[in-house]
Amino acid sequence: MLTVEWLDWPAHFLFFTGKGGVGKTTIASTAALALAEHGLRTLVVSTDPASNLDDVFEMRALAQPTPVPGVPGLSLMNIDPLATAQAHRERVVAPYRGVLPAAVVRSMEEQLSGACTVEIAAFDEFTGLLADPEAYGAFDRIIFDTAPTGHTLRLMSLPTAWNGFLATSAQGVSCLGPLAGLERQQAQYASAMAALADAAQTVVVLVSRPDAIALREAAHTSVELRALGIGRQRLVVNGVLGDARGDVVATAMRARQQAALAALPDGLLDLPLAEVPLVAADLTGIAALRRFAAGGAASPQTSAEVVADYATQPGLNALIAELDAGGPGVIMTMGKGGVGKTTLAVTIAVALANAGHDVHLSTTDPAAHIDDVLGDARTERLTTSVIDPEVETARYTAEIVDAAGTLDDEERALLKEDLRSPCTQEIAVFRAFARIVDRAQRGFVVLDTAPTGHTLLLLDATESYHREVARTTGDVPPAVRALLPRLRDPRFTRILIVTLAESTPVLEAERLQADLRRAGIEPFGWILNASLGASGTRHPVLAARARLENPLLRRVTESLAARAWLVPWRTPDQADMSAGAGAATSAHGLDESRMIDILRP
């Protein structure tokens, strides 16, 4: 891999996209600063609700271009997608207040509270930047911190989206809202799509960590964008660890990173590839970004002991002892991709089975590979299953299309496209998910990944459930009717929010908890996974990064979580084989083939 050349971005529009926590904002901000200081008038636009653009530049970015003090030619613009989505939701729902029953209006509001609505509202805002050269033509470069997903772009590019079908059909309100109401934006969207597909104008920068899960997601994004004609792409791998300096933790981390890069997914192999090294600095402020861009964000040269503020925080063995004492029920690990949900779910399931319980382990994550993680750690008291979202979604989609009756080709194409949204996939797994939860009446059920609070709230009103889940006169299975009350019962269900001690994962976990609480579900607690501060590392870069964890650990344990457990970043040789409830510590970050060394009691 080559080192990133911060001035080598020869396109008017630059989109930086990737999983949460991979460093999109830092990479986009550093490139913007370098370009501006090279004499190019540059605008950075954030549409990410988890973006820390204001923190990076230590200023408040407004909803219109805001000059950055001390950097001539550089401006910031913060599109608040949550506020934009709220305005969008109110425009849709307001005409029905006082006309329809209050329960129906509440169902409509909830239906428009998901990630899809936030994304489409943000897309509506920034397409104006792509389609209005007179307003923003004064900038030589416009950098977007976070790009729209392939699904949103596909939906906007469908000619059938403008034929009025959604305004009149029984399926007229999707998780994106009544799309026919967007007809007045047709010319703007068409112009924006043309700009995105024009290789002379647009480059999409896929940002990833040197991690198998993040790289797989980048490859999926790349394929989706190419299918839409957006082929000018680059890959930036952020956080590559250099010399391990003999440190055990650093050696294991570097080995894992190199293995992930050696197995780069096919969809990324032909992209220009550059790396950004892992640094210990807190990259906030103009001075820090300048040093980073110049390759001078030097890491400390001497090793140091790291004493985490919460080194005495209870660990995974303590958590499993609590779960064991609480008796059978549902245990869910929830959180964003890449935080270690699968590793922890498998570890907990094996530990409970080794303690003498009947345990069923299941997942709705197609990338989880729980059987591979288990290896020969499986016991006769542990059973497994996988809820395949693609299979469930295909079955559900076929039922809806069949129930829709007679449609012409364009109408059928639009309905199928609408059903390819993330919302539909979550709804589609409800029936299988509810059946798995039902098994907890007879023993422990450990679930890796569960529907979001927004999706669960769709169950809370019959009108909403039938509109979004059935969309027809289909029956609601008894297990589904019982699902939400069971999840709201803390004696039956224990939800564990998994996060890392990093700013973006903690922010996303906080939003997940608020989402669950809206659904009347109180999490059992938080797991702070893969803590460098508790790992014992003396590598100068990792030790300095570990010290950055402390404010986040303090915030989680003192303000956000009812209870919390801290899991160190572990190497195979460091795995804790202590007894407890028969559990071993989590090994988030390890190659899955080594998990057997950790999971064996």
PyMOL commands that set and color helices and strands:
alter all, ss='L'
color gray80, all
select helices_A, chain A and resi 24-37+53-57+81-96+102-111+115-131+133-136+150-157+159-162+165-168+179-197+212-227+248-262+266-268+286-293+316-326+341-354+370-377+389-403+409-418+422-428+430-441+453-460+462-470+478-481+483-488+503-518+540-560+572-574+592-599
alter helices_A, ss='H'
color red, helices_A
select strands_A, chain A and resi 2-3+13-17+42-46+66-67+74-78+141-145+202-208+233-240+273-277+330-334+359-363+382-386+444-448+493-500+525-531+564-568
alter strands_A, ss='S'
color yellow, strands_A
deselect
rebuild
show_as cartoon
